[in-house]
């Protein structure tokens, strides 16, 4: 098993297996951890896609990456308003 296969498996684990149950949680801390897992999985997927020459798929991973950052920003804003 080479490093690209390891990165690809890690992107699936972080981006899907770990993130999916955490994103739907009612607790904010778990949602934040889920969003961070999606960010990690998206970055790892982008590395694999770039290495493999799948440049069009970079946009899909970038979409998830940007949306995760936007969601984290909204959570941060809502926490500041409560304080």
C-alpha positions as CSV (number, residue, x, y, z in Angstrom):
1,X,0.0,0.0,0.0
2,X,1.5,3.3,-1.0
3,X,0.9,6.8,0.5
4,X,-1.8,7.8,-2.0
5,X,-3.9,4.8,-1.1
6,X,-3.5,5.6,2.6
7,X,-4.5,9.2,2.0
8,X,-7.5,8.1,-0.1
9,X,-8.7,5.7,2.7
10,X,-8.1,8.5,5.3
11,X,-10.2,10.9,3.2
12,X,-13.1,8.4,3.2
13,X,-12.8,7.8,6.9
14,X,-12.7,11.5,7.8
15,X,-15.1,12.8,5.2
16,X,-17.8,10.2,5.4
17,X,-17.6,7.6,8.2
18,X,-16.5,10.0,11.0
19,X,-18.3,13.2,9.8
20,X,-21.8,11.9,8.9
21,X,-23.0,10.9,12.4
22,X,-21.4,14.0,14.0
23,X,-23.0,16.5,11.5
24,X,-26.5,15.5,12.4
25,X,-25.9,15.7,16.1
26,X,-27.9,18.2,18.2
27,X,-24.8,19.2,20.2
28,X,-22.8,22.1,18.8
29,X,-19.4,20.6,19.8
30,X,-20.1,17.4,17.9
31,X,-21.2,19.4,14.8
32,X,-18.0,21.4,14.9
33,X,-16.0,18.2,15.2
34,X,-17.9,16.8,12.2
35,X,-17.3,19.9,10.2
36,X,-13.6,19.7,11.0
37,X,-13.6,16.1,9.8
38,X,-15.3,17.1,6.5
39,X,-12.6,19.8,6.1
40,X,-9.8,17.2,6.7
41,X,-11.5,14.7,4.4
42,X,-11.9,17.3,1.7
43,X,-8.3,18.3,1.8
44,X,-7.1,14.7,1.7
45,X,-9.5,14.0,-1.2
46,X,-8.2,17.0,-3.1
47,X,-4.6,15.7,-2.7
48,X,-5.6,12.3,-4.2
49,X,-7.6,13.9,-7.0
50,X,-4.8,16.3,-7.9
51,X,-2.3,13.4,-7.9
52,X,-4.6,11.2,-10.0
53,X,-5.3,14.0,-12.5
54,X,-9.0,14.2,-11.7
55,X,-9.1,18.0,-11.8
56,X,-12.8,18.3,-12.3
57,X,-13.4,16.5,-9.0
58,X,-11.4,19.1,-7.2
59,X,-14.4,21.5,-7.6
60,X,-16.6,19.0,-5.7
61,X,-14.2,18.7,-2.8
62,X,-13.7,22.4,-2.9
63,X,-17.4,22.9,-2.6
64,X,-17.6,20.8,0.6
65,X,-14.5,22.5,1.9
66,X,-16.0,26.0,1.4
67,X,-19.4,25.0,2.8
68,X,-17.8,23.6,5.9
69,X,-15.9,26.8,6.5
70,X,-19.1,28.8,6.1
71,X,-20.9,26.5,8.6
72,X,-18.1,26.9,11.1
73,X,-18.3,30.7,10.6
74,X,-22.1,30.7,11.3
75,X,-21.7,28.6,14.4
76,X,-19.0,30.9,15.7
77,X,-21.2,34.0,15.0
78,X,-24.2,32.4,16.8
79,X,-22.0,31.6,19.8
80,X,-20.8,35.2,20.0
81,X,-24.4,36.5,19.9
82,X,-25.4,34.3,22.9
83,X,-22.5,35.7,25.0
